[in-house]
Structure formats: C-alpha cells, structure tokens
Amino acid sequence: MFYCTLAYLRYRLSAPKNFGIPVVSVGNLTVGGSGKTPLVIALASHFKRPAIVLRGYGRQSSGMIVVKDGTIMCDTSLSGDEAMLYAISLPDAVVIVSEKRELAIVEAKNRGCTMVFLDDGYGKHGIAKLDLLIEVSTPNTFCLPSGAYREKLWSGKKVIWVREGESFNRHVTISNPTSSMILVTAIARPKRLDPYLPKVSEKIYFEDHHFFTLEELQEIITRTKATSLLITQKDFVKIAHFNLTLSVLMLSLELDEELITTVKEYTHAT
C-alpha cells in the first residue's frame, strides 16, 4: 500500500512535458517480463528513423549512452542486453540508454529522429506520450512488495491496452535446432516460454539480465552432454561471441492493423 501511495503521489505531482517529438511508451503495470521488447521491435519497424529509449537494465555502465546511430557504438556490457537486441534488430533505429529518459529524448530529437519509443515508460508521468500497456494477468493485485504491481492504472490516466490474441500474435521458430537441446535463459518469468518450447532435456534459469561466463556455459554443456544451448534472442546478444553451438528461439509478432494505425495517427498528430 505504501509503495502504491508513493507512486500515486508521483503521478499526481507530475505535469507531462512535450519535448517536441512524438513519444510512444510501451509498458506494463507489473514487475517481470511481459514482452515489451518484441512489441517495440515490431512497432518500430513501421517507422523511418525511430529512436528507442530505455534505461538499460543490467548494463555495466551509467549515464546516457548512444548504443546505435547508423552503427553500433558500444558493446553489450555497456548497453545492456535489451538495448543491444534493439540495435541488432532495427537497422534504421537510433538506440539510447539513460536513467534519465528525458535527456535521451532530447538527444534523439537532436539527432533527427522522427519519433521515440519509450521502453517501459508508463511511470514516466512527466513525459507527454501515448501509453500502450501490455495486459499481464496476475492473481495478486497488491502493489510491491507484497504484490506484483509497480503502479496501478490511475484515475485520469489514458492508456491503450494491448492484448495477446487481439492486438498481436506471437510466432516462434528455432534457428539451428539440434537433437539434444538444453534451455538456458536469463529473462524474467522464463516459464512464459513453455508454450513455444520443443522437447528439451533440462531447463536452466538465471536471474534476469544475467551476464553469462564462458565457464558456466561450458560446465552446463559438459554436465548435460547437450548438443546445443537453446536460448532467446535477448540471451544471444550476450553469448554469441563465445562461439558455442547455439539454438535460438526466434520470436516475432504479427500486429493488428488497428494498433499500427493508432500509433501512426498519434505520431502524425503531435
């Protein structure tokens, strides 16, 4: 209750500022993964020179860093895994990480970006934006620390709900499948992968945003006699340079045309 009260006061005391560039936030109300990254990738692919702005959770750096503008300008340790996945997946995008998202939005505008996608930006009430909220069902409706909610949908706050099966559909394929794959992943709520998994002999979960070492992955391969490690695209950006045999869960979203139109209309109107 105390956590939600503070979040509500922050909302009530915030005055949304227009930065002179359209901002679209993709977020959710609860802790843990909800599929924000693939949704942003799918939406951003419909725009010319968009910017992707995010905090960069798990990165071994601080401050504002331009991860990509034309070329990738840092490594994954400085960008964080999600930012690097954006950089690799979106050839035309500028990717910026910053604890202070307002600074990154100004930087994106100065670099000539046409609009900004704000990853996990619902709680940034001081930024004028279109809020897309991914619906995540949870039986616990309390706020942190006793519940799953970081914030509630506050009275007066306008959002567009995004629901799987209505706003988008997931499609998963496996790149380089092998005969004996071991699932190794460091994402939030890893059990959400279960509906898309082939038969695997073991599932090994690490903390979200964990930076793998070659030694720990080699130990897993040796112990399990795996023919490959089955990983997500977010894991891939941290593991590829080890030159291990990898099978990758390739996730893409098919978006509802109404959602694409809604975002385009907002960016043209602001």
N, C-alpha and C positions, 0 to 999 in steps of 0.2 A: 504494500500500500504506500509506504514511504517513497519507494523508487518511482512509482507512477505519479505520485503527487509532485515530485520534483520535475518530472518530465512534463506534466501538465502546466506547471508554473512557467517552465521554459517556453512552452508553446504560447501561452497567453501573453508573455512579455516580449515575444518576438514580432518584429514588423518585417514582412517579406520585402526584400530589396530586389529591384530589377537591375540586372547587370548589363542590359543592352544586348543580350544574346539569348535565344530560347534555351531553356533548361528543362530537361525531362528526367525525372527521378524514377528509378526502378528499385523498389524496396519491398520489405515485408515487416510485419509488426513483431514477430517472434525472433528469438535467438536461433542460430543454426542455419543450415543451408536451405534455400528454397528454390534454387535455380535462377538466381538473378543474372549470373554471368552469361549463360546461353541465351537468355531472353534479350539482354543488352546486345549481344553479338548479332542476333537475328534482326533486331530492330535497326541497329546502326548500319547494317549492310544496305539499307534502303536510302541512305543519305550520302551526299558528297561532302567529304572532309568534315566529318563529325569529330568532336572531342569526347573522350571517355575520361571522366574524372572519378577517382576513388581514393580512399585512404591508403590502401596498400597494406592490408593486414598481414602480419608475419614477416614483413621485409626487415632486413638488417640495415636500415638506414632511417633517417628522419628528415623533415623538411620537405620542400617541394622539389620533385624530380621529374623532368620530362623524359618519359620512358621511350617514346617514339614520336618522331615527326619526320616522315619520309623514310628514315632508317631507325633501327633500334639503337638506342644511345646508352644503354647500361645493361647489366646482367640481371638475372632473376633474383639474386640475393639483395640487390638494391631496389628492385621494382616490386617484389612480391609475386607470388605465382599467378594470381588473377590478372594483374596488370600485364604480365608477360603473355598470358594467353590472349588477352585482347590485342596486344601488339602483333602477335603472330597471325591471329585470325582475321584481322581487319586491315587490309593493306592501305586503305585510304584514311585511316583514323589517326588522330593525334591522341596519345595516351599520357596522362599526367597523374602522378600520385602526390597527395598532400594531406596532412592532417587538417589543414585549413582549406576547405574546399573552395571558399570564396577567392582565395589567391589563385587557385588553379583555374577557376572560371575566367578570371581576368586575363590570365596567361593564354588561355585558349582563344579568347576574343582577340587578343593582340597578335596571335599567330594566324589570324584569318579563318578560324573555324566557323562553320555555318551554324552550328548548334552544339549543345553539350548534353551528353548522357551522364547523369549522376548515379553512380552505383551505390546503392544502399543509402539513399538520401532523404527518406521520409522525415527523419528527425531534424533535418536542417531547415527549421521553420523560418529562418532569417533570409532564405533564398526564395525568390519568386519562381515557381516552377509548376509543371504538370506532374502530379504524383500518380504513378502506377504502383499498385500494391498487389503482390502475388499472394493469393489466398493459401494459407497453410493451416490445415485443421489440427487442432490440439485439444485434448480433453482438459488440460489445465489452463484455466482462463485468468489466473492471477499474474501479477507483474513480478519481475525479479525482486528478490532472489528465490521466492517460493514458487514462482510460476515461470512460464515461458515467454511472457510478453515484456518487451522493452518499452513499448508505448501502446496506448490504445488509439482507436480512431476517434479523435477528439471532436466534440461538437463544433460545427462550423468549418471543419477541415474537409475540403472537397478532394476526393480521390477517384480513380478509376480502378475497379477491381479486375484483376487478371486471373483467370481460372483455367487450369489444365482441362482439356476436353472441350472448352468453349473458345478461349482466346488463343490457345496454341495446342499443338500436339507434338509429342516427342518422337523422334526417330533415332534408333541406336543401331549402329553396325560395329563390327570388330575388325580393326586393322591388324593384319598379321596374326590370325588365330593359330594356336598350336595345340598339340594333343594333351598336354598336362599343364594347364594354366593355374597360377595362384593369384588371387585377387590381393593386391597391395594398394592401399589408398590412404590419403590424408585429407579427407574432406569432412565437413560437418554432416551429421546424420547419414553415415555411409549406407545404412540399411535401405535407404531410398533407391539404391542401385539394384536391389534384389530382383525387381520385375524385369530387368533388362539383361541379367547375367546368364551366360551359358553355364554348363556344369563346370564347377571349379572344385578342386580337392580341398581348398582351405581359403579362408578369408582373414586377412591380417589388416587391422585398422590402426592407424597412427592418429595423433592429435591433428586437428585442422591446421593447415598451413605448415606442417612439419617439414623441415628441410632434411631430406634423406642423405645418408652417407653411403658410399660405395660398399663399405664393410658390412653394414647391417643388411643391405640388399643381397650381397653375395652369400651371407650366412643363411638367409631365407632360402635362396636357390639351392645351396648345398644341403640344407636340412630336409627340404621338401622334395628334392630332385625335380623341381619344376622345369618344364621346357621353355617357359616364358613367364614373365610377370604381367598380369592383367591389370592395367592402370587406367585412370581417367586422363582426359586431356590436360586438366589442371595439374595432375601429378607429372605428366610427361615433360612439361617445361622445366622441371627440376631434376629429371632423371636422364633425359636423352643423352647428355654429354658423357654418361658413364659407359656407353656402348654395350649395354646389356641387351639380351633378347627380350623385346617388349611386345605385348599385345595391347592395343589401345581401344578403349570404349569411345567411339566417335559419336557424339551427341549433336543432333541438330533439331531445331524447332521449326515447325510449319505454322506460321502465324495466320490468324484470322484477318481477312482483309479489312474488317471494320476497325481493328486495333491499329493497323498500319495507317489507315486514313485518319483516325483520331489524332495520332501523333503528328502526322504531316500537317494537318489543319492547324494544330496548335503552334507548330514551329513557323508556319507562314503568317499567323495572326499576331505574333509577338515581335 
